[in-house]
Amino acid sequence: MNDKRILQQFHAMFGAFMVIFYLGAGIFLLFFADRIFSIDKAIRGIMGVTFLLYGLYRIYVTYKQIVSAFFTGDKDDQ
């Protein structure tokens, strides 16, 4: 296993953790932030939906990275 593949796997796993962060931040802003912060409802909604949409986009990108990094054969090993 070469260093490039290890780095790709690290980036893929970091991306998975960031997906959890973006989705969690979106859900928090939409449903729970009013109990802790005094942010305007419109701003919370815009930020929450933005985080959720970006999290969904990152799911797609991270899925492609994980498949590429973990489940495709390395051409140098052949």
C-alpha positions in Angstrom: 0.0 0.0 0.0 1.5 3.3 -1.0 1.4 6.6 0.7 -1.0 8.1 -1.8 -3.7 5.5 -1.1 -3.3 5.9 2.7 -3.8 9.7 2.2 -6.9 9.0 0.1 -8.3 6.8 2.8 -7.6 9.4 5.4 -9.4 12.1 3.4 -12.3 9.8 2.8 -12.8 9.1 6.5 -12.3 12.8 7.4 -15.0 13.5 4.8 -17.4 11.0 6.6 -16.9 12.8 9.9 -17.5 16.2 8.3 -20.8 14.9 6.8 -21.9 14.0 10.3 -20.9 17.5 11.4 -22.8 19.3 8.6 -25.9 17.3 9.1 -25.8 17.6 12.8 -25.2 21.4 12.6 -28.2 21.8 10.2 -30.5 19.7 12.4 -29.3 21.6 15.5 -29.9 25.0 13.9 -33.4 24.1 12.6 -34.8 22.4 15.7 -32.7 23.1 18.9 -30.8 26.4 18.5 -33.7 28.5 19.7 -33.4 27.0 23.2 -29.7 28.0 23.6 -29.1 31.0 21.3 -31.1 34.0 20.5 -30.7 34.0 16.7 -33.4 35.3 14.4 -35.6 32.5 13.2 -35.0 33.4 9.5 -31.2 33.3 9.9 -31.4 30.0 11.8 -33.6 28.6 9.0 -31.3 29.8 6.2 -28.2 28.5 7.9 -29.8 25.2 8.9 -31.1 24.4 5.4 -27.7 25.4 3.9 -25.9 23.1 6.3 -28.3 20.2 5.5 -28.1 20.7 1.7 -24.3 20.9 1.8 -24.3 17.8 4.1 -26.3 15.9 1.5 -23.9 17.0 -1.3 -21.0 15.9 0.9 -22.6 12.5 1.3 -22.4 11.9 -2.4 -18.9 13.2 -2.7 -17.7 11.2 0.3 -19.3 8.1 -0.9 -17.4 8.3 -4.2 -14.2 9.0 -2.2 -14.7 6.0 0.0 -15.5 3.6 -2.9 -12.4 4.9 -4.7 -10.1 4.7 -1.7 -11.2 1.4 -0.1 -12.9 -0.8 -2.7 -11.1 -0.3 -6.0 -8.0 -2.2 -6.8 -4.6 -0.5 -6.9 -3.1 -0.7 -10.4 0.4 -0.8 -9.0 -0.3 -4.0 -7.1 -0.9 -6.0 -10.3 
